[in-house]
Amino acid sequence: MFKRNAVKWGVLALALAVSGGAGAQAKEPVDLDMVSRIRQEAFHRSQVMATFSHLTEQIGPRLTNSPAMSEANAWTRSRFTDWGLQNVHDEAFDAFGRGWEFSNANVEMLSPRVTPLYALPKAWTPGTRGPVEGEVIKVDIKKLADLDQYKGKLAGKILLLNDARDYARASSADSHRHDDAGLAELQVFAVPKDVADAKADRARKAREYLEKQALTRATNAFFAEQGVLATISISGWDNGIIRVGGGGSRKAGEPVGVPELAMMAEHYNQLVRALDHKQPVKLRVDVQARFTDDTDQPGYNTLAEIRGSSKADEIVMLGAHLDSWHTGTGAADNAAG
């Protein structure tokens, strides 16, 4: 949605600039024949859906540094070359971390009743190396000191990391197109009046981020040392959608902890309710996941050029990221770009 909005406002700004300056400068001539040829290509010989489908359905999820991402880089270089672009190449950026992929994840409740549950692993977390079974308990860890109360109590356990939360059926569409009034509202935001306050806010956020990273590293190491089998978090979205990102650590040498999963809210909540009712809960978890590198690797952007003639010294940059999270097709994020 951001890209569509940005383009719309960009076109509006261009229109205003041209109309406002028409009396002061000559209009650039428009090659209507070329415009017509571009339109014909777009409307009758478009490769958009073929490109989109290959990225999302043939290659699929493209986590940074994963084998699928390497495939996407190679395929993109091939497409750019076939289309006649110049200077086609991959450009490395600083060591991103280790590659990772998963092939399967199964979670089953064994008691108080038998039923499949839907959960997916967080990126850069280890697999279970075969099915594991364990009692479920809920933990509350918000700071380093909270770890002390669980020493010696977690061996062979599967941990729930969050409280249950209310959710409701969707009452409106997941997405919608903004009208002019809605676009105008998106441009309204508060600008800090006090520079000192703004700096203090940035410093606070930076401190909170570092504290969260330190807690994550300590928790990863603690769970592994204590013999935890796996951890489960609740999805941030409702209606059966599992929203999942990264966990563990992609950096070589840092503790990756234990297998981490995100579970759909409807299933997670029933586990919490069972524990609240003092019912013993037992799960079987099987996650097939692996790191594909032993050391940190650079990430790669794929670049190419369409060189102009009359304005060859000017640059127009277009881009979208090839990588995506590991549990989706990378359609809106960002094959559509």
Stockholm file with secondary structure:
# STOCKHOLM 1.0

chainA/1-337         MFKRNAVKWGVLALALAVSGGAGAQAKEPVDLDMVSRIRQEAFHRSQVMATFSHLTEQIGPRLTNSPAMSEANAWTRSRFTDWGLQNVHDEAFDAFGRGWEFSNANVEMLSPRVTPLYALPKAWTPGTRGPVEGEVIKVDIKKLADLDQYKGKLAGKILLLNDARDYARASSADSHRHDDAGLAELQVFAVPKDVADAKADRARKAREYLEKQALTRATNAFFAEQGVLATISISGWDNGIIRVGGGGSRKAGEPVGVPELAMMAEHYNQLVRALDHKQPVKLRVDVQARFTDDTDQPGYNTLAEIRGSSKADEIVMLGAHLDSWHTGTGAADNAAG
#=GR chainA/1-337 SS CHHHHHHHHHHHHHHHHHHHTTTTSCCCCCCHHHHHHHHHHHHHSCCHHHHHHIIIIIICCCCTTSHHHHHHHHHHHHHHHHTTCEEEEEEEEEEEECCEEEEEEEEEEEESSCEEECEEECBTCCCCSSCEEEEEEECCCSSGGGGGGGTTSCTTEEEECSCCCCCCCCCSCSCCCCCHHHHHHHTCCCCCSCHHHHHHHHHHHHHHHHHHHHHHHHHHHHHHHHTCCEEEEECSSCTTCCCCCBCSCSSTTSCCCSCEEEECHHHHHHHHHHHHTTCCCEEEEEEEEEESCSSCEEEEEEEEECCCSTTTTCCCCCCCCCCCCTTSCCIIIIITC
#=GC SS_cons         CHHHHHHHHHHHHHHHHHHHTTTTSCCCCCCHHHHHHHHHHHHHSCCHHHHHHIIIIIICCCCTTSHHHHHHHHHHHHHHHHTTCEEEEEEEEEEEECCEEEEEEEEEEEESSCEEECEEECBTCCCCSSCEEEEEEECCCSSGGGGGGGTTSCTTEEEECSCCCCCCCCCSCSCCCCCHHHHHHHTCCCCCSCHHHHHHHHHHHHHHHHHHHHHHHHHHHHHHHHTCCEEEEECSSCTTCCCCCBCSCSSTTSCCCSCEEEECHHHHHHHHHHHHTTCCCEEEEEEEEEESCSSCEEEEEEEEECCCSTTTTCCCCCCCCCCCCTTSCCIIIIITC
//
